[in-house]
Amino acid sequence: MYKSEITGLGMYVPERIVTNDELSQYMDTNDQWIRERTGIEQRRWVTPGDGNSTSTMAAKASKIALERAGLTPKDIDMIVFATLSPDYYFPGSGVLLQDLLDFDNIPALDVRNQCSGFVYALATADQFIKTGMYKNILVVGSEVQSPGLDLSTRGRGISVIFGDGAGALVLSRSKGDSEILSNHLHSQGKYAKELSNLHPGCNVPPKKLVEDWDPNDFSYYPYMNGNFVFKHAVTRFPEAIMEGLNANNLTPADIDLLIPHQANLRISQFVQKKLGMKDEQIMNNIQRYGNTTAASIPIAMTEAWEQGRIKKGDLIVTSAFGSGFTWGSNIIRF
Ligand code: UT7
């Protein structure tokens, strides 16, 4: 059995900075509420016409990750693309990325696990390397969420949270001690609707939305039962992290850097406290980017690496929880 290692990291966020004060011009909210309840100070949103889409931002992040890995698109055997906000209803954004850079006709797999998308994508790529089927896989998380948000006061509980951005990593067959030690993945579909965007879908296709357009129907915007999701998140995050650590006979004290999905700063602080971890053991950048769903872990990992907070040999743990519900963790010897 082969092992896989992370050989390159990259990220891209749109230029436009959206402050909490700007949001208070669109809806009844304020900087203090958003900071206190979520930790978010600003987020990046695409601007119509700036050329940024889920796939083009992924391409920008991927180029950086490839360069840092010392590889070209020709070296990549597969794309695994996590997003909840694909460019199109279909096909997925993976094939669009395949077309944007100079890849061969390699497989492109789209992962639809929302906030846990990157944890699932990394676990999936790891399996293809472990079996020996592929040597270099590009794993991407990219989201353009802002155009789909309800910016009226009705949507304030969810719309102030989300940001746009992309992160990518190259996963390669390991030549040394670096490896993905384990992946643990879970789902609980009975709570599918608690954090969801139900339409359009097969029951309400886009054509029906147009024909029966009702300005008071908000089912085509994201919905979140905030308190309910929060309560599950603070249970599932530590559970998934401990499951991974226990499988490797490790403890929270062994973690050099925990990179949680950036859902809410309060959730990350709760997890840190529950696991008895120090500030320097946890990566938080939600303050500047908001919750970028499948992109949040690769963006945070890239920033941590750029800041020198991830070094060769470090024990890195990623964990996510979100819509589905889905959750999981990856335990990584970097
Ligand atoms: O990434 C995937 C997973 N996602 C998560 O894990 C997110 C989990 N949930 C959360 O992070 C939090 O539940 C939120 C940040 C979404 C909401 O925070 P909360 O502390 O749970 O607030 P709440 O929903 O209980 O609302 C408290 C009050 C309400 O007013 P009343 O009923 O007490 O008068 C809301 O209407 O705050 C009000 N409120 C707001 N006020 C100003 C809700 N959103 C806003 C807002 N600005 N943006």
Residues whose N, C-alpha, C, O or C-beta is under 5 A from the ligand:
A	BS01	UT7	D28 T29 N30 W33 R37 T38 C115 R156 G157 V160 G226 N227 V229 F230 A233 A263 N264 N291 F321 G322 S323
